Amino acid sequence: MMPEKQSKEENEVEALKEVGDIENHPSYRFIPKGYHEWRQEGGYIICRSCELEHAVWIGMDKILVGLNKDGKPILKNRDDYFKKQL
Ligand SMILES: [Zn+2]
């Protein structure tokens, strides 16, 4: 599956897409407010700090590098991120 190409810089929560197949993953719910301890697992970032675990699909070309002061996930393009490491 190819991720959608999006040219604009995406390092804020606006870049996140709500998980589409809620019916297949009833425990996944996008909760935009409050503080979440996001952990990346594959193409998802998953929060287990909330009472109800929830996850957001970010795509395989994104990497979670941390949280900003508002507790929102900071996402980088995986390619850009690893280029800077070299
Ligand atoms: Zn949460």
PDB file of the backbone (N, CA, C, O) and the ligand in Angstrom, with CONECT records:
HET     ZN  A 101       1
ATOM      1  N   MET A   1       0.858  -1.203   0.000  1.00  0.00           N
ATOM      2  CA  MET A   1       0.000   0.000   0.000  1.00  0.00           C
ATOM      3  C   MET A   1       0.886   1.242   0.000  1.00  0.00           C
ATOM      4  O   MET A   1       1.759   1.391   0.855  1.00  0.00           O
ATOM      5  N   MET A   2       0.659   2.115  -0.946  1.00  0.00           N
ATOM      6  CA  MET A   2       1.460   3.335  -1.028  1.00  0.00           C
ATOM      7  C   MET A   2       0.828   4.436  -0.183  1.00  0.00           C
ATOM      8  O   MET A   2      -0.375   4.681  -0.274  1.00  0.00           O
ATOM      9  N   PRO A   3       1.637   5.097   0.635  1.00  0.00           N
ATOM     10  CA  PRO A   3       1.089   6.244   1.373  1.00  0.00           C
ATOM     11  C   PRO A   3       0.789   7.404   0.439  1.00  0.00           C
ATOM     12  O   PRO A   3       1.422   7.562  -0.605  1.00  0.00           O
ATOM     13  N   GLU A   4      -0.182   8.209   0.831  1.00  0.00           N
ATOM     14  CA  GLU A   4      -0.511   9.383   0.032  1.00  0.00           C
ATOM     15  C   GLU A   4       0.654  10.354   0.046  1.00  0.00           C
ATOM     16  O   GLU A   4       1.312  10.547   1.068  1.00  0.00           O
ATOM     17  N   LYS A   5       0.896  10.958  -1.103  1.00  0.00           N
ATOM     18  CA  LYS A   5       1.963  11.951  -1.157  1.00  0.00           C
ATOM     19  C   LYS A   5       1.405  13.304  -0.756  1.00  0.00           C
ATOM     20  O   LYS A   5       0.392  13.762  -1.286  1.00  0.00           O
ATOM     21  N   GLN A   6       2.082  13.928   0.184  1.00  0.00           N
ATOM     22  CA  GLN A   6       1.677  15.255   0.620  1.00  0.00           C
ATOM     23  C   GLN A   6       2.934  16.083   0.731  1.00  0.00           C
ATOM     24  O   GLN A   6       3.895  15.693   1.394  1.00  0.00           O
ATOM     25  N   SER A   7       2.921  17.232   0.076  1.00  0.00           N
ATOM     26  CA  SER A   7       4.159  17.985  -0.069  1.00  0.00           C
ATOM     27  C   SER A   7       4.448  18.896   1.113  1.00  0.00           C
ATOM     28  O   SER A   7       5.606  19.179   1.417  1.00  0.00           O
ATOM     29  N   LYS A   8       3.389  19.357   1.782  1.00  0.00           N
ATOM     30  CA  LYS A   8       3.663  20.343   2.828  1.00  0.00           C
ATOM     31  C   LYS A   8       4.299  19.696   4.060  1.00  0.00           C
ATOM     32  O   LYS A   8       4.113  18.515   4.350  1.00  0.00           O
ATOM     33  N   GLU A   9       5.051  20.525   4.759  1.00  0.00           N
ATOM     34  CA  GLU A   9       5.725  20.048   5.963  1.00  0.00           C
ATOM     35  C   GLU A   9       4.690  19.573   6.966  1.00  0.00           C
ATOM     36  O   GLU A   9       3.721  20.271   7.262  1.00  0.00           O
ATOM     37  N   GLU A  10       4.911  18.384   7.477  1.00  0.00           N
ATOM     38  CA  GLU A  10       3.936  17.818   8.390  1.00  0.00           C
ATOM     39  C   GLU A  10       4.648  17.417   9.672  1.00  0.00           C
ATOM     40  O   GLU A  10       5.258  16.351   9.745  1.00  0.00           O
ATOM     41  N   ASN A  11       4.572  18.241  10.639  1.00  0.00           N
ATOM     42  CA  ASN A  11       5.182  17.868  11.916  1.00  0.00           C
ATOM     43  C   ASN A  11       4.240  18.172  13.072  1.00  0.00           C
ATOM     44  O   ASN A  11       4.658  18.234  14.228  1.00  0.00           O
ATOM     45  N   GLU A  12       2.983  18.358  12.754  1.00  0.00           N
ATOM     46  CA  GLU A  12       2.010  18.659  13.797  1.00  0.00           C
ATOM     47  C   GLU A  12       0.870  17.665  13.731  1.00  0.00           C
ATOM     48  O   GLU A  12       0.761  16.860  12.806  1.00  0.00           O
ATOM     49  N   VAL A  13       0.046  17.747  14.720  1.00  0.00           N
ATOM     50  CA  VAL A  13      -1.040  16.774  14.829  1.00  0.00           C
ATOM     51  C   VAL A  13      -2.031  16.897  13.671  1.00  0.00           C
ATOM     52  O   VAL A  13      -2.771  15.957  13.380  1.00  0.00           O
ATOM     53  N   GLU A  14      -2.045  18.059  13.011  1.00  0.00           N
ATOM     54  CA  GLU A  14      -2.928  18.229  11.856  1.00  0.00           C
ATOM     55  C   GLU A  14      -2.650  17.199  10.770  1.00  0.00           C
ATOM     56  O   GLU A  14      -3.518  16.862   9.965  1.00  0.00           O
ATOM     57  N   ALA A  15      -1.420  16.713  10.772  1.00  0.00           N
ATOM     58  CA  ALA A  15      -1.042  15.739   9.748  1.00  0.00           C
ATOM     59  C   ALA A  15      -1.643  14.368  10.001  1.00  0.00           C
ATOM     60  O   ALA A  15      -1.657  13.506   9.123  1.00  0.00           O
ATOM     61  N   LEU A  16      -2.126  14.187  11.184  1.00  0.00           N
ATOM     62  CA  LEU A  16      -2.630  12.873  11.540  1.00  0.00           C
ATOM     63  C   LEU A  16      -3.969  12.590  10.888  1.00  0.00           C
ATOM     64  O   LEU A  16      -4.804  13.474  10.697  1.00  0.00           O
ATOM     65  N   LYS A  17      -4.134  11.339  10.559  1.00  0.00           N
ATOM     66  CA  LYS A  17      -5.411  10.932  10.004  1.00  0.00           C
ATOM     67  C   LYS A  17      -6.090  10.003  10.995  1.00  0.00           C
ATOM     68  O   LYS A  17      -5.469   9.135  11.609  1.00  0.00           O
ATOM     69  N   GLU A  18      -7.341  10.213  11.118  1.00  0.00           N
ATOM     70  CA  GLU A  18      -8.099   9.331  11.989  1.00  0.00           C
ATOM     71  C   GLU A  18      -8.110   7.929  11.390  1.00  0.00           C
ATOM     72  O   GLU A  18      -8.211   7.746  10.177  1.00  0.00           O
ATOM     73  N   VAL A  19      -8.004   6.971  12.261  1.00  0.00           N
ATOM     74  CA  VAL A  19      -8.044   5.592  11.793  1.00  0.00           C
ATOM     75  C   VAL A  19      -9.399   5.323  11.150  1.00  0.00           C
ATOM     76  O   VAL A  19     -10.444   5.587  11.746  1.00  0.00           O
ATOM     77  N   GLY A  20      -9.370   4.804   9.948  1.00  0.00           N
ATOM     78  CA  GLY A  20     -10.600   4.665   9.191  1.00  0.00           C
ATOM     79  C   GLY A  20     -11.424   3.458   9.554  1.00  0.00           C
ATOM     80  O   GLY A  20     -12.653   3.520   9.579  1.00  0.00           O
ATOM     81  N   ASP A  21     -10.747   2.349   9.839  1.00  0.00           N
ATOM     82  CA  ASP A  21     -11.508   1.112  10.027  1.00  0.00           C
ATOM     83  C   ASP A  21     -11.812   0.890  11.495  1.00  0.00           C
ATOM     84  O   ASP A  21     -11.326  -0.056  12.116  1.00  0.00           O
ATOM     85  N   ILE A  22     -12.626   1.784  12.036  1.00  0.00           N
ATOM     86  CA  ILE A  22     -12.992   1.697  13.444  1.00  0.00           C
ATOM     87  C   ILE A  22     -13.699   0.375  13.746  1.00  0.00           C
ATOM     88  O   ILE A  22     -13.535  -0.192  14.827  1.00  0.00           O
ATOM     89  N   GLU A  23     -14.467  -0.098  12.807  1.00  0.00           N
ATOM     90  CA  GLU A  23     -15.239  -1.317  13.056  1.00  0.00           C
ATOM     91  C   GLU A  23     -14.327  -2.513  13.287  1.00  0.00           C
ATOM     92  O   GLU A  23     -14.653  -3.416  14.057  1.00  0.00           O
ATOM     93  N   ASN A  24     -13.174  -2.510  12.609  1.00  0.00           N
ATOM     94  CA  ASN A  24     -12.243  -3.611  12.780  1.00  0.00           C
ATOM     95  C   ASN A  24     -11.367  -3.446  14.019  1.00  0.00           C
ATOM     96  O   ASN A  24     -10.785  -4.411  14.514  1.00  0.00           O
ATOM     97  N   HIS A  25     -11.283  -2.219  14.508  1.00  0.00           N
ATOM     98  CA  HIS A  25     -10.437  -1.935  15.664  1.00  0.00           C
ATOM     99  C   HIS A  25     -11.228  -1.076  16.655  1.00  0.00           C
ATOM    100  O   HIS A  25     -10.978   0.123  16.786  1.00  0.00           O
ATOM    101  N   PRO A  26     -12.167  -1.690  17.340  1.00  0.00           N
ATOM    102  CA  PRO A  26     -13.061  -0.901  18.199  1.00  0.00           C
ATOM    103  C   PRO A  26     -12.331  -0.187  19.331  1.00  0.00           C
ATOM    104  O   PRO A  26     -12.852   0.781  19.885  1.00  0.00           O
ATOM    105  N   SER A  27     -11.117  -0.655  19.686  1.00  0.00           N
ATOM    106  CA  SER A  27     -10.412   0.001  20.787  1.00  0.00           C
ATOM    107  C   SER A  27      -9.660   1.239  20.296  1.00  0.00           C
ATOM    108  O   SER A  27      -9.185   2.036  21.105  1.00  0.00           O
ATOM    109  N   TYR A  28      -9.552   1.403  18.983  1.00  0.00           N
ATOM    110  CA  TYR A  28      -8.849   2.563  18.450  1.00  0.00           C
ATOM    111  C   TYR A  28      -9.816   3.740  18.333  1.00  0.00           C
ATOM    112  O   TYR A  28     -10.843   3.667  17.660  1.00  0.00           O
ATOM    113  N   ARG A  29      -9.459   4.791  18.993  1.00  0.00           N
ATOM    114  CA  ARG A  29     -10.303   5.964  18.909  1.00  0.00           C
ATOM    115  C   ARG A  29      -9.409   7.195  18.942  1.00  0.00           C
ATOM    116  O   ARG A  29      -8.501   7.294  19.767  1.00  0.00           O
ATOM    117  N   PHE A  30      -9.671   8.118  18.049  1.00  0.00           N
ATOM    118  CA  PHE A  30      -8.865   9.329  18.015  1.00  0.00           C
ATOM    119  C   PHE A  30      -9.398  10.328  19.029  1.00  0.00           C
ATOM    120  O   PHE A  30     -10.547  10.761  18.939  1.00  0.00           O
ATOM    121  N   ILE A  31      -8.568  10.690  19.988  1.00  0.00           N
ATOM    122  CA  ILE A  31      -8.956  11.639  21.029  1.00  0.00           C
ATOM    123  C   ILE A  31      -8.032  12.842  20.928  1.00  0.00           C
ATOM    124  O   ILE A  31      -6.904  12.794  21.418  1.00  0.00           O
ATOM    125  N   PRO A  32      -8.486  13.911  20.305  1.00  0.00           N
ATOM    126  CA  PRO A  32      -7.583  15.016  19.990  1.00  0.00           C
ATOM    127  C   PRO A  32      -7.173  15.876  21.163  1.00  0.00           C
ATOM    128  O   PRO A  32      -6.154  16.562  21.085  1.00  0.00           O
ATOM    129  N   LYS A  33      -7.936  15.865  22.259  1.00  0.00           N
ATOM    130  CA  LYS A  33      -7.635  16.753  23.373  1.00  0.00           C
ATOM    131  C   LYS A  33      -6.889  16.030  24.484  1.00  0.00           C
ATOM    132  O   LYS A  33      -6.955  14.807  24.614  1.00  0.00           O
ATOM    133  N   GLY A  34      -6.179  16.819  25.279  1.00  0.00           N
ATOM    134  CA  GLY A  34      -5.505  16.248  26.427  1.00  0.00           C
ATOM    135  C   GLY A  34      -4.121  15.753  26.095  1.00  0.00           C
ATOM    136  O   GLY A  34      -3.651  15.870  24.964  1.00  0.00           O
ATOM    137  N   TYR A  35      -3.482  15.201  27.094  1.00  0.00           N
ATOM    138  CA  TYR A  35      -2.120  14.735  26.952  1.00  0.00           C
ATOM    139  C   TYR A  35      -2.108  13.241  26.670  1.00  0.00           C
ATOM    140  O   TYR A  35      -2.796  12.458  27.325  1.00  0.00           O
ATOM    141  N   HIS A  36      -1.318  12.873  25.690  1.00  0.00           N
ATOM    142  CA  HIS A  36      -1.220  11.465  25.321  1.00  0.00           C
ATOM    143  C   HIS A  36       0.240  11.057  25.236  1.00  0.00           C
ATOM    144  O   HIS A  36       1.077  11.789  24.708  1.00  0.00           O
ATOM    145  N   GLU A  37       0.524   9.899  25.754  1.00  0.00           N
ATOM    146  CA  GLU A  37       1.891   9.372  25.644  1.00  0.00           C
ATOM    147  C   GLU A  37       1.967   8.503  24.409  1.00  0.00           C
ATOM    148  O   GLU A  37       1.711   7.300  24.448  1.00  0.00           O
ATOM    149  N   TRP A  38       2.322   9.143  23.319  1.00  0.00           N
ATOM    150  CA  TRP A  38       2.343   8.435  22.044  1.00  0.00           C
ATOM    151  C   TRP A  38       3.588   7.565  21.917  1.00  0.00           C
ATOM    152  O   TRP A  38       4.693   7.974  22.274  1.00  0.00           O
ATOM    153  N   ARG A  39       3.386   6.383  21.411  1.00  0.00           N
ATOM    154  CA  ARG A  39       4.476   5.483  21.046  1.00  0.00           C
ATOM    155  C   ARG A  39       4.226   5.013  19.627  1.00  0.00           C
ATOM    156  O   ARG A  39       3.100   4.691  19.246  1.00  0.00           O
ATOM    157  N   GLN A  40       5.289   4.981  18.861  1.00  0.00           N
ATOM    158  CA  GLN A  40       5.117   4.531  17.483  1.00  0.00           C
ATOM    159  C   GLN A  40       5.225   3.017  17.392  1.00  0.00           C
ATOM    160  O   GLN A  40       6.120   2.396  17.965  1.00  0.00           O
ATOM    161  N   GLU A  41       4.293   2.451  16.662  1.00  0.00           N
ATOM    162  CA  GLU A  41       4.366   1.023  16.361  1.00  0.00           C
ATOM    163  C   GLU A  41       4.009   0.861  14.903  1.00  0.00           C
ATOM    164  O   GLU A  41       2.842   0.932  14.521  1.00  0.00           O
ATOM    165  N   GLY A  42       5.033   0.642  14.091  1.00  0.00           N
ATOM    166  CA  GLY A  42       4.805   0.556  12.660  1.00  0.00           C
ATOM    167  C   GLY A  42       4.297   1.873  12.121  1.00  0.00           C
ATOM    168  O   GLY A  42       4.898   2.918  12.368  1.00  0.00           O
ATOM    169  N   GLY A  43       3.209   1.840  11.395  1.00  0.00           N
ATOM    170  CA  GLY A  43       2.644   3.057  10.827  1.00  0.00           C
ATOM    171  C   GLY A  43       1.674   3.769  11.748  1.00  0.00           C
ATOM    172  O   GLY A  43       1.040   4.751  11.362  1.00  0.00           O
ATOM    173  N   TYR A  44       1.563   3.262  12.977  1.00  0.00           N
ATOM    174  CA  TYR A  44       0.647   3.875  13.934  1.00  0.00           C
ATOM    175  C   TYR A  44       1.409   4.548  15.065  1.00  0.00           C
ATOM    176  O   TYR A  44       2.520   4.145  15.410  1.00  0.00           O
ATOM    177  N   ILE A  45       0.802   5.568  15.631  1.00  0.00           N
ATOM    178  CA  ILE A  45       1.216   6.000  16.958  1.00  0.00           C
ATOM    179  C   ILE A  45       0.085   5.633  17.917  1.00  0.00           C
ATOM    180  O   ILE A  45      -1.092   5.869  17.646  1.00  0.00           O
ATOM    181  N   ILE A  46       0.473   5.060  19.021  1.00  0.00           N
ATOM    182  CA  ILE A  46      -0.492   4.478  19.948  1.00  0.00           C
ATOM    183  C   ILE A  46      -0.334   5.125  21.311  1.00  0.00           C
ATOM    184  O   ILE A  46       0.781   5.290  21.808  1.00  0.00           O
ATOM    185  N   CYS A  47      -1.456   5.489  21.912  1.00  0.00           N
ATOM    186  CA  CYS A  47      -1.456   6.051  23.257  1.00  0.00           C
ATOM    187  C   CYS A  47      -2.049   5.023  24.206  1.00  0.00           C
ATOM    188  O   CYS A  47      -3.175   4.561  24.027  1.00  0.00           O
ATOM    189  N   ARG A  48      -1.262   4.675  25.223  1.00  0.00           N
ATOM    190  CA  ARG A  48      -1.765   3.739  26.236  1.00  0.00           C
ATOM    191  C   ARG A  48      -1.888   4.410  27.592  1.00  0.00           C
ATOM    192  O   ARG A  48      -2.166   3.751  28.595  1.00  0.00           O
ATOM    193  N   SER A  49      -1.679   5.737  27.623  1.00  0.00           N
ATOM    194  CA  SER A  49      -1.779   6.435  28.907  1.00  0.00           C
ATOM    195  C   SER A  49      -3.226   6.774  29.240  1.00  0.00           C
ATOM    196  O   SER A  49      -3.565   7.011  30.400  1.00  0.00           O
ATOM    197  N   CYS A  50      -4.068   6.795  28.225  1.00  0.00           N
ATOM    198  CA  CYS A  50      -5.478   7.061  28.465  1.00  0.00           C
ATOM    199  C   CYS A  50      -6.186   5.788  28.931  1.00  0.00           C
ATOM    200  O   CYS A  50      -5.701   4.673  28.741  1.00  0.00           O
ATOM    201  N   GLU A  51      -7.323   5.992  29.531  1.00  0.00           N
ATOM    202  CA  GLU A  51      -8.102   4.837  29.997  1.00  0.00           C
ATOM    203  C   GLU A  51      -8.428   3.916  28.830  1.00  0.00           C
ATOM    204  O   GLU A  51      -8.405   2.690  28.942  1.00  0.00           O
ATOM    205  N   LEU A  52      -8.733   4.558  27.704  1.00  0.00           N
ATOM    206  CA  LEU A  52      -9.030   3.797  26.497  1.00  0.00           C
ATOM    207  C   LEU A  52      -7.871   3.943  25.527  1.00  0.00           C
ATOM    208  O   LEU A  52      -7.578   5.037  25.043  1.00  0.00           O
ATOM    209  N   GLU A  53      -7.223   2.832  25.253  1.00  0.00           N
ATOM    210  CA  GLU A  53      -6.107   2.862  24.309  1.00  0.00           C
ATOM    211  C   GLU A  53      -6.598   3.319  22.948  1.00  0.00           C
ATOM    212  O   GLU A  53      -7.660   2.902  22.484  1.00  0.00           O
ATOM    213  N   HIS A  54      -5.817   4.175  22.316  1.00  0.00           N
ATOM    214  CA  HIS A  54      -6.226   4.629  20.993  1.00  0.00           C
ATOM    215  C   HIS A  54      -4.995   4.837  20.135  1.00  0.00           C
ATOM    216  O   HIS A  54      -3.890   5.031  20.643  1.00  0.00           O
ATOM    217  N   ALA A  55      -5.198   4.793  18.835  1.00  0.00           N
ATOM    218  CA  ALA A  55      -4.076   4.868  17.912  1.00  0.00           C
ATOM    219  C   ALA A  55      -4.467   5.700  16.710  1.00  0.00           C
ATOM    220  O   ALA A  55      -5.645   5.820  16.374  1.00  0.00           O
ATOM    221  N   VAL A  56      -3.467   6.272  16.067  1.00  0.00           N
ATOM    222  CA  VAL A  56      -3.681   7.057  14.857  1.00  0.00           C
ATOM    223  C   VAL A  56      -2.709   6.564  13.801  1.00  0.00           C
ATOM    224  O   VAL A  56      -1.528   6.353  14.076  1.00  0.00           O
ATOM    225  N   TRP A  57      -3.208   6.388  12.614  1.00  0.00           N
ATOM    226  CA  TRP A  57      -2.372   5.994  11.497  1.00  0.00           C
ATOM    227  C   TRP A  57      -1.595   7.204  10.998  1.00  0.00           C
ATOM    228  O   TRP A  57      -2.189   8.224  10.646  1.00  0.00           O
ATOM    229  N   ILE A  58      -0.279   7.097  10.967  1.00  0.00           N
ATOM    230  CA  ILE A  58       0.541   8.194  10.450  1.00  0.00           C
ATOM    231  C   ILE A  58       1.235   7.824   9.156  1.00  0.00           C
ATOM    232  O   ILE A  58       1.761   8.690   8.456  1.00  0.00           O
ATOM    233  N   GLY A  59       1.239   6.548   8.837  1.00  0.00           N
ATOM    234  CA  GLY A  59       1.878   6.106   7.600  1.00  0.00           C
ATOM    235  C   GLY A  59       3.286   5.611   7.860  1.00  0.00           C
ATOM    236  O   GLY A  59       3.930   6.002   8.833  1.00  0.00           O
ATOM    237  N   MET A  60       3.752   4.744   6.975  1.00  0.00           N
ATOM    238  CA  MET A  60       5.059   4.126   7.170  1.00  0.00           C
ATOM    239  C   MET A  60       6.209   5.075   6.851  1.00  0.00           C
ATOM    240  O   MET A  60       7.363   4.778   7.158  1.00  0.00           O
ATOM    241  N   ASP A  61       5.900   6.207   6.239  1.00  0.00           N
ATOM    242  CA  ASP A  61       6.977   7.151   5.875  1.00  0.00           C
ATOM    243  C   ASP A  61       7.178   8.226   6.931  1.00  0.00           C
ATOM    244  O   ASP A  61       7.957   9.158   6.729  1.00  0.00           O
ATOM    245  N   LYS A  62       6.481   8.105   8.054  1.00  0.00           N
ATOM    246  CA  LYS A  62       6.617   9.086   9.136  1.00  0.00           C
ATOM    247  C   LYS A  62       7.259   8.445  10.352  1.00  0.00           C
ATOM    248  O   LYS A  62       7.138   7.242  10.584  1.00  0.00           O
ATOM    249  N   ILE A  63       7.945   9.279  11.122  1.00  0.00           N
ATOM    250  CA  ILE A  63       8.553   8.770  12.341  1.00  0.00           C
ATOM    251  C   ILE A  63       8.237   9.730  13.482  1.00  0.00           C
ATOM    252  O   ILE A  63       8.308  10.950  13.330  1.00  0.00           O
ATOM    253  N   LEU A  64       7.890   9.157  14.611  1.00  0.00           N
ATOM    254  CA  LEU A  64       7.592   9.965  15.795  1.00  0.00           C
ATOM    255  C   LEU A  64       8.904  10.290  16.497  1.00  0.00           C
ATOM    256  O   LEU A  64       9.617   9.392  16.946  1.00  0.00           O
ATOM    257  N   VAL A  65       9.218  11.576  16.590  1.00  0.00           N
ATOM    258  CA  VAL A  65      10.508  11.964  17.176  1.00  0.00           C
ATOM    259  C   VAL A  65      10.343  12.560  18.568  1.00  0.00           C
ATOM    260  O   VAL A  65      11.334  12.776  19.266  1.00  0.00           O
ATOM    261  N   GLY A  66       9.129  12.823  18.976  1.00  0.00           N
ATOM    262  CA  GLY A  66       8.931  13.365  20.317  1.00  0.00           C
ATOM    263  C   GLY A  66       7.592  14.060  20.424  1.00  0.00           C
ATOM    264  O   GLY A  66       6.736  13.953  19.546  1.00  0.00           O
ATOM    265  N   LEU A  67       7.436  14.771  21.516  1.00  0.00           N
ATOM    266  CA  LEU A  67       6.201  15.512  21.750  1.00  0.00           C
ATOM    267  C   LEU A  67       6.535  16.986  21.920  1.00  0.00           C
ATOM    268  O   LEU A  67       7.568  17.334  22.492  1.00  0.00           O
ATOM    269  N   ASN A  68       5.667  17.842  21.426  1.00  0.00           N
ATOM    270  CA  ASN A  68       5.889  19.273  21.643  1.00  0.00           C
ATOM    271  C   ASN A  68       5.350  19.666  23.022  1.00  0.00           C
ATOM    272  O   ASN A  68       4.874  18.827  23.787  1.00  0.00           O
ATOM    273  N   LYS A  69       5.439  20.968  23.315  1.00  0.00           N
ATOM    274  CA  LYS A  69       5.082  21.406  24.678  1.00  0.00           C
ATOM    275  C   LYS A  69       3.607  21.209  24.981  1.00  0.00           C
ATOM    276  O   LYS A  69       3.199  21.172  26.142  1.00  0.00           O
ATOM    277  N   ASP A  70       2.808  21.081  23.923  1.00  0.00           N
ATOM    278  CA  ASP A  70       1.381  20.831  24.127  1.00  0.00           C
ATOM    279  C   ASP A  70       1.070  19.343  24.206  1.00  0.00           C
ATOM    280  O   ASP A  70      -0.088  18.946  24.338  1.00  0.00           O
ATOM    281  N   GLY A  71       2.103  18.533  24.126  1.00  0.00           N
ATOM    282  CA  GLY A  71       1.895  17.092  24.174  1.00  0.00           C
ATOM    283  C   GLY A  71       1.471  16.497  22.857  1.00  0.00           C
ATOM    284  O   GLY A  71       1.055  15.340  22.789  1.00  0.00           O
ATOM    285  N   LYS A  72       1.579  17.306  21.789  1.00  0.00           N
ATOM    286  CA  LYS A  72       1.230  16.766  20.482  1.00  0.00           C
ATOM    287  C   LYS A  72       2.441  16.071  19.870  1.00  0.00           C
ATOM    288  O   LYS A  72       3.580  16.496  20.064  1.00  0.00           O
ATOM    289  N   PRO A  73       2.183  15.010  19.139  1.00  0.00           N
ATOM    290  CA  PRO A  73       3.309  14.286  18.547  1.00  0.00           C
ATOM    291  C   PRO A  73       4.009  15.109  17.472  1.00  0.00           C
ATOM    292  O   PRO A  73       3.368  15.779  16.662  1.00  0.00           O
ATOM    293  N   ILE A  74       5.337  15.043  17.482  1.00  0.00           N
ATOM    294  CA  ILE A  74       6.133  15.678  16.436  1.00  0.00           C
ATOM    295  C   ILE A  74       6.539  14.583  15.454  1.00  0.00           C
ATOM    296  O   ILE A  74       7.215  13.615  15.801  1.00  0.00           O
ATOM    297  N   LEU A  75       6.100  14.777  14.230  1.00  0.00           N
ATOM    298  CA  LEU A  75       6.367  13.779  13.210  1.00  0.00           C
ATOM    299  C   LEU A  75       7.344  14.312  12.187  1.00  0.00           C
ATOM    300  O   LEU A  75       7.285  15.482  11.807  1.00  0.00           O
ATOM    301  N   LYS A  76       8.234  13.461  11.748  1.00  0.00           N
ATOM    302  CA  LYS A  76       9.157  13.823  10.673  1.00  0.00           C
ATOM    303  C   LYS A  76       9.016  12.800   9.564  1.00  0.00           C
ATOM    304  O   LYS A  76       8.605  11.659   9.777  1.00  0.00           O
ATOM    305  N   ASN A  77       9.372  13.253   8.366  1.00  0.00           N
ATOM    306  CA  ASN A  77       9.478  12.285   7.285  1.00  0.00           C
ATOM    307  C   ASN A  77      10.658  11.364   7.581  1.00  0.00           C
ATOM    308  O   ASN A  77      11.756  11.823   7.892  1.00  0.00           O
ATOM    309  N   ARG A  78      10.422  10.094   7.482  1.00  0.00           N
ATOM    310  CA  ARG A  78      11.442   9.111   7.830  1.00  0.00           C
ATOM    311  C   ARG A  78      12.724   9.339   7.015  1.00  0.00           C
ATOM    312  O   ARG A  78      13.831   9.266   7.550  1.00  0.00           O
ATOM    313  N   ASP A  79      12.559   9.610   5.738  1.00  0.00           N
ATOM    314  CA  ASP A  79      13.729   9.821   4.874  1.00  0.00           C
ATOM    315  C   ASP A  79      14.555  11.005   5.359  1.00  0.00           C
ATOM    316  O   ASP A  79      15.776  10.912   5.484  1.00  0.00           O
ATOM    317  N   ASP A  80      13.877  12.122   5.630  1.00  0.00           N
ATOM    318  CA  ASP A  80      14.585  13.325   6.091  1.00  0.00           C
ATOM    319  C   ASP A  80      15.295  13.049   7.406  1.00  0.00           C
ATOM    320  O   ASP A  80      16.433  13.467   7.615  1.00  0.00           O
ATOM    321  N   TYR A  81      14.606  12.344   8.281  1.00  0.00           N
ATOM    322  CA  TYR A  81      15.131  12.100   9.613  1.00  0.00           C
ATOM    323  C   TYR A  81      16.431  11.300   9.543  1.00  0.00           C
ATOM    324  O   TYR A  81      17.414  11.638  10.202  1.00  0.00           O
ATOM    325  N   PHE A  82      16.426  10.263   8.760  1.00  0.00           N
ATOM    326  CA  PHE A  82      17.620   9.418   8.715  1.00  0.00           C
ATOM    327  C   PHE A  82      18.717  10.036   7.879  1.00  0.00           C
ATOM    328  O   PHE A  82      19.891   9.730   8.091  1.00  0.00           O
ATOM    329  N   LYS A  83      18.373  10.904   6.927  1.00  0.00           N
ATOM    330  CA  LYS A  83      19.413  11.636   6.184  1.00  0.00           C
ATOM    331  C   LYS A  83      20.231  12.494   7.131  1.00  0.00           C
ATOM    332  O   LYS A  83      21.451  12.588   7.004  1.00  0.00           O
ATOM    333  N   LYS A  84      19.543  13.122   8.088  1.00  0.00           N
ATOM    334  CA  LYS A  84      20.244  14.016   9.014  1.00  0.00           C
ATOM    335  C   LYS A  84      21.144  13.232   9.964  1.00  0.00           C
ATOM    336  O   LYS A  84      22.107  13.778  10.502  1.00  0.00           O
ATOM    337  N   GLN A  85      20.837  11.966  10.168  1.00  0.00           N
ATOM    338  CA  GLN A  85      21.667  11.156  11.074  1.00  0.00           C
ATOM    339  C   GLN A  85      22.982  10.761  10.426  1.00  0.00           C
ATOM    340  O   GLN A  85      23.952  10.453  11.119  1.00  0.00           O
ATOM    341  N   LEU A  86      23.017  10.769   9.098  1.00  0.00           N
ATOM    342  CA  LEU A  86      24.221  10.281   8.395  1.00  0.00           C
ATOM    343  C   LEU A  86      25.310  11.358   8.330  1.00  0.00           C
ATOM    344  O   LEU A  86      26.383  11.118   7.776  1.00  0.00           O
TER     345      LEU A  86
HETATM  346 ZN    ZN A 101      -4.400   9.213  24.830  1.00  0.00          ZN2+
END
